[in-house]
Amino acid sequence: MLDIKQIRENPEQVQAKLDLRGGGYDLKPILALDQQQRELEVGRSQLQARSNEIGKLVGQKMKSGAKPDDSEVLALKEEGNQIKAQLSDLEPKEKEIKEQLQALLLTFPNLPSEETPIGKSEDENVEIRRWGDEYIPTNPDILPHYEIGEKLGILNFERSVKIAQSRFVTLLGAGAALERALIQFMLDRHTQAGFVEVLPPILINTASLTASGQLPKFADESFKCDRDDLWLTPTAEVPITSLYRDEILEADALPIYHCAYTPCFRREAGSYGRDTRGLIRLHQFNKVEMFKFVHPDTSMDELESLTQAAEGVLQALKLPYRVIALCTGDLGFASVKTYDLEVWLPSQGKYREISSCSNCTDFQARRASLRFKEAGKKGTQFLHTLNGSGLAVGRTMAAILENYQQPDGTVAIPEALRPYLGRDVL
């Protein structure tokens, strides 16, 4: 959530940054509600101060010998009653305006950093670097991952429709084993690098989705259990954000690094016709997530190391990829700066997203009331949060099935993964 003080003090600067995102965000309604709330707050404070003053005056007069029915005492009490009546009208109005302001603030995205490239769409994202060109296969007859997977008997989409609906997959035999091997391989890498593993609830409440920035904007993308205040998690970022919600941490506890494997669930609303076959865009998929709670002074450096951790998985698997800096018009709702990792898919002849690493600065921390306190300093500060896929497991499997596909129709297993799978080839 944006800082209302920043909006109030620098509205033109904030509006200019919002304009870089597109979407037609207008600060005028926020500023109007903020002005109303502050005026009501001032009025309430003045009335409460006068009410307290009247109470003292009545007490003083009674101590001086005045009787309860003296005219001055009665006049003061009457004024006090009038103030109570005004406050009873004013306080609900102030509460209503405050709730309207908070609800509106929740719909506004984070502000792009100065380092984020300016652009209107994904076409203006900036390539930062590539890795692994020497591992790009030269075989011209590579089958799409879903075709080779079905030939090998490890993926089945048709029977998944019978069980659920389209955009689900059933993994069989070595396919299921490969998925588990990838999850364990990724978790091992991240825990060895200092991330503490978390296995969070998959069903999460509205407050958790709101804290991470998923609600209200992405309600249509999420699956909800209508009988409960619970949703299926779209990413482990959501429950991890709320691990310390409404808490004040000690500064020396930072940074806190977590990683988590969870199934993820997304409706993929608005993506009709895109990636209708295969593992790229499913309603249910597995992902290993990395998350950081850090001091504000270090968050940009932490983004670089987070991105390197995700890259390390691809490098260990020897999968060609590139790193993209998202432009302002393609930036995620909660992020100020994002790197996307895109893996090479030979059947499509292009790179496809496999990880997104973002710095959300204090945006999620404000929504989650997540703060820290430094020893010897007064007050608290909002910490910074970062998240990154480490990696999307299904997309990693797709990349392996294509990049390691052999001319004889088999698929070699990346060397780093062989101890986890117990075989060299599919």
N, C-alpha and C positions, 0 to 999 in steps of 0.2 A: 504494500500500500504506500502511496506517496505521502510525503510529510506535508501536512496542511500548513505548517509554519513556512516551509519553503515555497509553497504555492502562494501564500498570502504576501510574502515579502518579495518574491521574484516572479510574478505571474507571467510576464512577457517572456522571460527566459525559459520557464517551464513549458509554456505553450509552444515556443519555437522547437523545443526538443520533442514534444508530442507530435508536432506537425511532421517531423522527420519520419515518424512511424507510419503516417497515413491513418486512415480510419476515421477522420473527422472528429477527433476528440476536442471538446470545447470546455475550457475552464470556467466560463462565465457562470453556469449554474452552481458550480462548487463555490465560487467566490461569493455569490449572492446568498447561498445558504450559510456560509461561514460568517458573513456579515450579520445576518439575522440572528444566528446563534450567539454571537458575541454581544450584540445589543441586548438580547434577552438575558444573557448572563450578567451583564452590567446592571440591568434593571433589577434582577433578582438579588444581586449582591447588595445593592443600595437599600432595597426593601428589608433584607435580612438584617443589615446594619442598623437601620432605623428601628426595627422590631426589637433588637437587642438593647438599643438605647432606651426605648420606652420601658422595657422590663426593668432596667436599672433605675430609671427615674421614678417609676411607681414604687420600687423597693425603698428608694431614698426618702420619698414622701411619707411612706408608711412608718419608717423608722423615726421620722421627725414628728410623728404624732398625728398625721393626717388620717382621716377615717375613710373606709372603702367607698362611702357614698359622697365624699367631697367632690365638688365639681371638677377640679383639676385632675383628680385621680380617675374620675369617670370619663373625662375627655381623652385622657391618655389611653385608657383601656379601649375606648371606642376606636381610636386611631389604630391601636394594635389589632383589633378585630378586623378592621378594614384591610390592614396589611396582610393578615392571614388569608383573607378572602382573595386578595390580589395574587398572593403567592400560590394559592391552590389552583388558580387559573394559569399562572405563568409557568410553573414547573412542568406540567404536562406538555405545554407548547414547546418549551425548551428541549425536553426529552424527544419530542417528535421531530423537531428540526435536526437535532443531533443524530438521530437514527437515519433520517433522510440523507444527511451529509455523509455518514459512514457508508451507507448503501451505495451512494454515488461514487465515493472514492474507491470502493471495491471493484468498480468497472473500468478503472483507468489503469493502463499498463505502466511498467517501470520506464524510466527515462534512459535512452541510449547513452553509453559512455562516450567520452571524447575520442576514444580509440576505435569505435565501431564505424565501419565504412558507411557512407551515406548512399542510399539507394532506395528504389521503390518496390522492388520485387527480387525474387531469388536469382533473376537474371543478372543482377548487379552485385551478387556475392563475390568475394575476392578470394582467389586461390592463394594460399600461403606457401604450401610445399607439397611435394609428392614423395612417396616412398615405395620402393619395391618394383620399379619398372622391370627389373630383370626377372621378376617372378611372374610377369604377365604371360599366360600360356599362348603358344603360337598355333596350337591345333585349331584349324578352321571349322571343325565339325562338332564343336562342343554343344551339347544339348542343354536346354534350360534346366535349372536344378529340379524343378517339379517333374520333368520328364525322366531324367536319369534316376531320380528318387523313386518314382513309381516302377521303373524298369527293375531297380534293385529290390523292390518290395519293402522299402523302408518308410515310405510316405503314402498315405491314402486320404484323398480329399473326398472321393465319392461317398465312401461309407461315413465320413464325418458329417455330411449333409443329412444322412439318415439319423444320426445321433443328435445333431444340433441344427445347423443350417449352413449356408455357404460361408466361406471365409473362416472355416475351422479346419484343422488338420489332425489326423491320428498318426502317431509315429509308431512304427512296428519294428521289432527285433533290433537290428543294429542302428536303426534310426533313433529309437528311444534311448539306446545306450550312448549314441553320439551326443544327443542333447544333454544327458546327464554328465557326460565326460566334459563337455564344454563348460557347463555350469561350475563343476568342481574345479576345472582348470582356471577359470576366471577368478573364482573366490580365493583359491590358493595364492594366485599372484597378488591379489589386492591385500589379503591379510598378511602376507609376507612383507608387503610394503608399508604396513602399519595401520591399515584400515581394520577396525573392529567389526566383525560380522554381526549382523542383526537379522533375525527372522521375524518380521513384524506381522501383525494381523493383515489378512487380505481384504477383509471387510472393514471399511473405515467410515467414520461419521462425517456429517456435513461440516463440522468445525475444522476437521483436518483438511478436507478438500479446499475450504475457504482460506485456511492459513497458507497453503502452498500456492494459491493463485488459480486453482482449477475451477473454483466456483466464485462468482456466478457465470463467468464467461464460457466455460466448457461443459455446462450441464448437459447439452445435447450429445456430447461425445462420450458420456459416462453411462454405465449401467447401474441402475438403482434398485434396491430391494424395497418395493413400495410399502410393505407392512412395517418397515423399521426405518430408523434414521441411519441407514447404512448403505454404502455404495461399494461396488467392486473396484479395487484399486487400479488406476490407470498406469501407475508406475510407483516403484518403491520410494521415490522422492517424496510422495505425499505422506505416508506414515512416518518416515524418518524426520521430516520437517517438524512434526508434532511430538516427537519423542520428548522434547524439553519445553513444550509450549507452556506459556504462562509461568516460566521459571526465570530466576536471576542466577546466572552462573558466575563463578569466580574467574577472573581474567586468566589466572595461571592454569585453569583447566583447558584453555584453548591452545592450539586448535584441537577439535574433536573430529576424527575421521571415521566414517562408517561405510560399510558396503553391505549389500543385501541382494539375495536372489528372491524374486517373487514372480508368479504368473501375473500378467498385466491384461487388462480388459479395456477395449475401446470400441465404440460404435463405428468409428471411421466415417462419421457423418460428412457428407459433401465430397466423398472420394469415390463416388459411383463411377464404374468404368475404368478405374485406375488399379493396376496390379491385381486384377480379379483372380489370377492364377498364381499359385506358389505361396512362398513363405514371407513375402515382403510386407503385405498389408492384411493382417489377420485380426479378427475380433479378440482372440486370446493368443498370447505369446509369452514366452519367458524372457526375462531380462535380468542381468546383474547390474546393479546401480551403485555408483559411488556418491558419497555426500560428505560435505565439509561444513563445520561450524567454525568460523575463524574471526580473528580480530580484524576490524576494518582496515587497519594499516597494511595488512598482508594479502588482501583478497585477490588483487590482480596477479600477484606472483603465484598464489594458490591455484588460480585458473590455469596458468601455464603448466604447473606440475600435474594438475588433474588431467589435462589434455594429454600430457606425456604418458600418464598411467594407462589411459585408454589406448593410445598408440602402441604401447608396449605389448598389449595383447595381440594386436594385428601383426606386429613385427615378429613376435614369438611364433605365430602361426604362418609366417611368411605369406601374408595376404597383401597384395598391392593396394594402396589407398592414397587418398589425398586429404589435406586439411583445408577447410573453407572457413573464412571469417564471414559470418552472416551480416548482411547490410541492415540498416535501420528498418527498412520496409519488410524484412523477413524475420526479424528478431522475435523470439518467444515472448509471451505476455509478461513474465516475471523477470526477464533477463535484461542486463545492461550491456553484456557482451557475450557472444557465443561463438565457439568453434564447432563446426560439424566435421566429423570424420566420415568419408565416403569410400567404401570398398569397391574394388573393380569387379564387375559382373560380366564375364566374357560373352554370355548369350545376348546381353543387351548392348554390349559394346560401349558401356559407360559406367561411371562411378555412381553408387547409390548409398544413401545415408545409412550408417551403422551405429553411430554414436553422436550425441549432442552434449557438449560440455559448456556449462553456463555459469556466469557469476550473477547472482541476483542481488548483490549488496544487501541493504537492510530492508528490501521490499517484503520478503516473506517474514522476516523477523518482526516487522511492525504488525503484520496481520496476525502473527502467532504470539505477540507480546513476549518476545524472546530476547532477553537482555543479559548483559554481563556487568560486573563491577570490578574496578581496578583498586587494588589496595592503596590506601592513603588518599583516595580521591572521592569527592562527594558525588552522589548521584549515580545513575546507571547509563549505559549506552546500548543501543541495538547492535547486535553482532551481525556479521555477514554470512550468508549461506551460498554454497555452490553445489551443483549436481552435475553428474555426467554418467552416461551409459558406459558400462565396462565389460561386456557389450550387450547389444540385442542378440540373443542367442539364436533365434531362428534365422536371422539374416546372416549370422556368422556361418551357420550350417549351409545356407544357400551358397555363400561364397566358397566354402570348401568343396561342395559338390560340383561346382563349375570350374574353379581354378585348379583343382587337383584331379580333374577328370582325365582319364587315360584313353588313348585311341582304341583300346580293346573293350571299352565300356565299363571298366572298373574305375574306382575312385581311390586314389592313394590317401592315406591319413597323414596329416602334418606330423612331422617327427616329434614335436613337443607334446602332441596329444596322444601318442601311441601308448605311453605307460598308463594313461587313464582309460583307454578303450580296450587295451589288450589285443590289438590287431594292427596290421600295417596297411590293410587295404579292405575296401568294401567291394 
